[in-house]
Amino acid sequence: MPTAEQLALTDEETRLLQHGLMEWCGPARCTEEFAVAMGFEGAEDLSRRGVTIHRSLAAREALEPMDWARALLATEVAFVSDVVGSGYEWATTTGWPDDLTVRVLRSVQLKLIRTVAPLVGREIGTRQEPHAEVLRAGGGPPPQPSW
């Protein structure tokens, strides 16, 4: 279980994730399906587990890879979505202007990708098997359309 320090996350980056998680206890209103898509058992689990992850981040404790993924997804959706997240109100409710949020979020994404990407298709959603052409060594053109 990596800590923020082991993942080279700055204090600013962990604060962003904390804000993203806490938005779900306030202005952001999640559906059951979106909560599940973000790796939680449901909306109630998002609130409960989000607080737990927030506390772990604040204490600089290690997190399971899945909790890093939950924190990242919850922050991404809270920031961007006006439908279920904070969206347009993000800067007002968090005090983080959009330009700063995007800059810090991109940095967090780069630092967490090796930890969270292996979960996609396993613990986060499903993926179809890649087409055989894509898997060939050296790549190659995609298959020609059948028409």
Backbone torsions as a table, in degrees:
resi	resn	phi	psi	omega
1	MET	NA	115.3	-178.5
2	PRO	-81.9	149.9	173.0
3	THR	-95.1	169.7	176.4
4	ALA	-59.2	-39.9	-179.9
5	GLU	-63.9	-41.5	179.6
6	GLN	-65.8	-27.9	177.5
7	LEU	-90.8	3.1	179.2
8	ALA	64.2	28.6	176.4
9	LEU	-78.3	137.1	177.4
10	THR	-82.1	168.5	175.4
11	ASP	-59.5	-40.2	179.4
12	GLU	-61.3	-41.3	-179.2
13	GLU	-68.1	-40.7	177.9
14	THR	-69.8	-32.9	175.3
15	ARG	-63.3	-39.7	177.4
16	LEU	-59.1	-46.6	178.9
17	LEU	-62.3	-37.3	177.4
18	GLN	-63.8	-44.3	176.8
19	HIS	-60.6	-44.6	-179.2
20	GLY	-59.3	-40.5	178.5
21	LEU	-68.7	-40.8	-176.2
22	MET	-72.9	-20.8	176.5
23	GLU	-59.5	-28.2	-179.1
24	TRP	-75.4	-11.3	175.2
25	CYS	-96.2	1.9	-176.9
26	GLY	-136.2	-109.0	-172.0
27	PRO	-68.3	-32.2	-179.6
28	ALA	-75.9	138.0	179.9
29	ARG	-125.5	108.9	-173.9
30	CYS	-92.9	148.5	170.6
31	THR	-88.2	163.6	176.7
32	GLU	-58.4	-44.5	-176.1
33	GLU	-65.1	-41.3	178.6
34	PHE	-66.7	-39.4	177.9
35	ALA	-59.9	-44.5	178.9
36	VAL	-64.1	-41.9	179.2
37	ALA	-61.5	-29.2	179.2
38	MET	-86.9	4.0	175.2
39	GLY	98.1	7.1	177.9
40	PHE	-98.3	164.8	179.2
41	GLU	-75.3	-21.8	-179.7
42	GLY	171.3	-174.2	-176.6
43	ALA	-63.9	-39.0	179.0
44	GLU	-65.3	-40.9	177.6
45	ASP	-64.6	-36.5	176.3
46	LEU	-57.6	-46.8	179.1
47	SER	-65.3	-49.5	-176.2
48	ARG	-66.4	-53.7	-177.5
49	ARG	-69.8	-32.7	176.9
50	GLY	-58.8	-40.5	177.3
51	VAL	-65.3	-41.0	179.1
52	THR	-63.5	-45.7	178.6
53	ILE	-64.2	-41.8	177.5
54	HIS	-56.1	-47.5	-179.4
55	ARG	-63.4	-40.1	178.7
56	SER	-64.6	-40.7	177.1
57	LEU	-63.3	-43.9	-179.5
58	ALA	-63.4	-33.6	-179.7
59	ALA	-87.7	0.8	179.4
60	ARG	61.8	34.1	-179.8
61	GLU	-86.1	161.1	177.1
62	ALA	-71.5	148.1	177.1
63	LEU	-125.2	149.1	171.1
64	GLU	-64.5	149.5	176.8
65	PRO	-51.8	-39.0	-180.0
66	MET	-64.1	-34.4	177.2
67	ASP	-71.6	-32.5	172.9
68	TRP	-63.4	-42.3	178.6
69	ALA	-63.7	-43.8	178.4
70	ARG	-59.8	-45.2	-179.4
71	ALA	-62.4	-43.5	-179.2
72	LEU	-66.5	-49.7	-179.8
73	LEU	-62.0	-43.2	179.6
74	ALA	-61.0	-39.0	179.1
75	THR	-69.7	-45.8	179.7
76	GLU	-58.1	-48.3	-177.0
77	VAL	-70.2	-41.9	179.2
78	ALA	-59.7	-42.4	-178.1
79	PHE	-68.8	-44.2	-169.5
80	VAL	-90.7	-40.6	-170.7
81	SER	-80.8	123.5	172.5
82	ASP	-87.7	-11.8	-178.6
83	VAL	-81.3	-51.9	-179.3
84	VAL	-116.1	-17.7	-177.7
85	GLY	-99.9	-158.6	177.4
86	SER	-84.2	-34.4	176.0
87	GLY	48.8	-119.0	-175.5
88	TYR	-56.7	-30.4	-177.3
89	GLU	-85.3	-3.6	-176.4
90	TRP	-47.9	-52.8	-176.6
91	ALA	-61.2	-35.8	-179.7
92	THR	-71.2	-43.5	-174.3
93	THR	-82.4	-25.2	-178.6
94	THR	-106.1	-22.6	-173.9
95	GLY	82.7	5.5	-179.8
96	TRP	-102.1	113.9	176.2
97	PRO	-64.9	154.1	-175.9
98	ASP	-56.8	-42.7	-176.7
99	ASP	-63.8	-40.1	176.9
100	LEU	-67.6	-42.7	-179.5
101	THR	-60.2	-45.5	-179.5
102	VAL	-62.4	-45.0	-179.2
103	ARG	-61.1	-47.0	-178.2
104	VAL	-71.0	-40.2	179.8
105	LEU	-61.5	-42.3	178.1
106	ARG	-60.6	-39.3	178.4
107	SER	-65.5	-42.7	178.0
108	VAL	-62.0	-44.6	-179.8
109	GLN	-57.7	-44.5	179.6
110	LEU	-63.0	-38.5	-177.7
111	LYS	-76.1	-26.5	-176.8
112	LEU	-97.2	-10.7	-171.4
113	ILE	-56.7	-40.9	-178.4
114	ARG	-70.6	-24.3	179.4
115	THR	-83.0	-39.2	-171.8
116	VAL	-99.1	-28.2	-177.0
117	ALA	-58.3	-38.9	179.6
118	PRO	-63.5	-15.1	-179.5
119	LEU	-79.5	-22.5	-177.8
120	VAL	-68.9	128.7	-176.5
121	GLY	90.2	-8.5	178.1
122	ARG	-117.5	-71.9	-179.8
123	GLU	-96.3	-20.1	178.1
124	ILE	-118.7	103.4	175.1
125	GLY	66.2	-168.1	179.0
126	THR	-129.5	159.6	176.2
127	ARG	-136.5	143.6	172.6
128	GLN	-74.5	154.7	176.1
129	GLU	-65.6	138.7	177.2
130	PRO	-62.3	148.8	177.8
131	HIS	-63.3	144.0	-177.0
132	ALA	-54.7	-35.4	179.5
133	GLU	-60.6	-35.8	-178.1
134	VAL	-70.8	-29.1	-175.8
135	LEU	-83.6	-12.2	-179.3
136	ARG	-61.5	141.1	176.6
137	ALA	-60.8	134.5	-179.6
138	GLY	82.1	3.8	177.1
139	GLY	73.0	-145.1	-178.3
140	GLY	140.9	167.1	-178.0
141	PRO	-71.0	153.7	175.9
142	PRO	-69.3	161.6	-179.9
143	PRO	-61.1	147.7	178.7
144	GLN	-71.6	144.3	177.8
145	PRO	-61.8	149.2	-176.9
146	SER	-77.9	-8.4	179.2
147	TRP	-88.6	NA	NA
